[in-house]
Amino acid sequence: MNDLTDYSIFTHKHDLLIFISSIYTAGMAKLKCSDYGFECDYVAEGQIEDVIVEFGKHTEEVHGIDYSKEALMQFILRKK
């Protein structure tokens, strides 16, 4: 997770604590296009970094939206 070590993306200490606990406890995440307004059945599920890469690639290639890794991490944090 070398690309995600900039902790300034966390606007609240609570978000950072949730992020850290999610890595050390489950380390798993799930993002669904339908949760973000797309009429699409795509689901990325697995290790956090893999989900970020897979979901980001899908949204860029299929929906034409290039989300940053930081934005996708915020999606994951807000789901917890």
N, C-alpha and C positions, 0 to 999 in steps of 0.2 A: 504494500500500500504506500509505496514511496511517493506517488503522485498526490496523496491526500493528507500529507503531514502539515499543511498550512492550517493551523487551528484558528486562524483569524476568521474563517468562514462561519464560525459559531458565534452568533450574536448574543447568546445567553449561556451562562455557565451550565444551566440545566441541559441544554442541547448537547454540550460537550460531554457531560456525564452520561447521558443516554447513549451517545455515540460510543464512548469507551466501553460501557457495559455491554453494548450489543456486540462489539468485537470480541470481548473476552468471554461472553457467555454463549451466545448462539452463533454469532458471526454470519447469520443467514438473513436474507432479505427477499422481498417479492415486490415487483412493480408490474402493474397491469395498465395497458393503454387506456382501457375503459375508465379507470380511476381519474384520468386526466383529460377527459372530454373527447377522446377519440372513439369513433365507432370501429373498434378493432379488438379482436380477441387475443392479441399478443400478450404473453406473460413471460417475464424474466424472473427466474427464481434460483437461488443458490447462495454462494458466498458473496458477500457485499461487493467486493471489487469486480467480480464476474458479472453481477447483476448490473452494476453501473456501466460497464463496457458494453454488454449485450443490449441493454435497454437504450443506451445512447446511440449505438450503431443502428438499431431498428428505427428509432424515431427520426434519425437523420435520413436514412435511406428510404423509408416508407412514407413518412409524414413531412419530410423536408424541414425538420426542426433540429437544430444542433444545440442540445443542452450541454452546459459545462458539467464537468465531474462534480463540482461544488453544488450546482443546482440539483443534480440527481441525488447527491448525498442528503440534501435538505428534504427531498421527497421521501427518502427512506426514514430520516429522523422524525418527520412529522407523522409517519404511519405508526410509529411505536407508541 
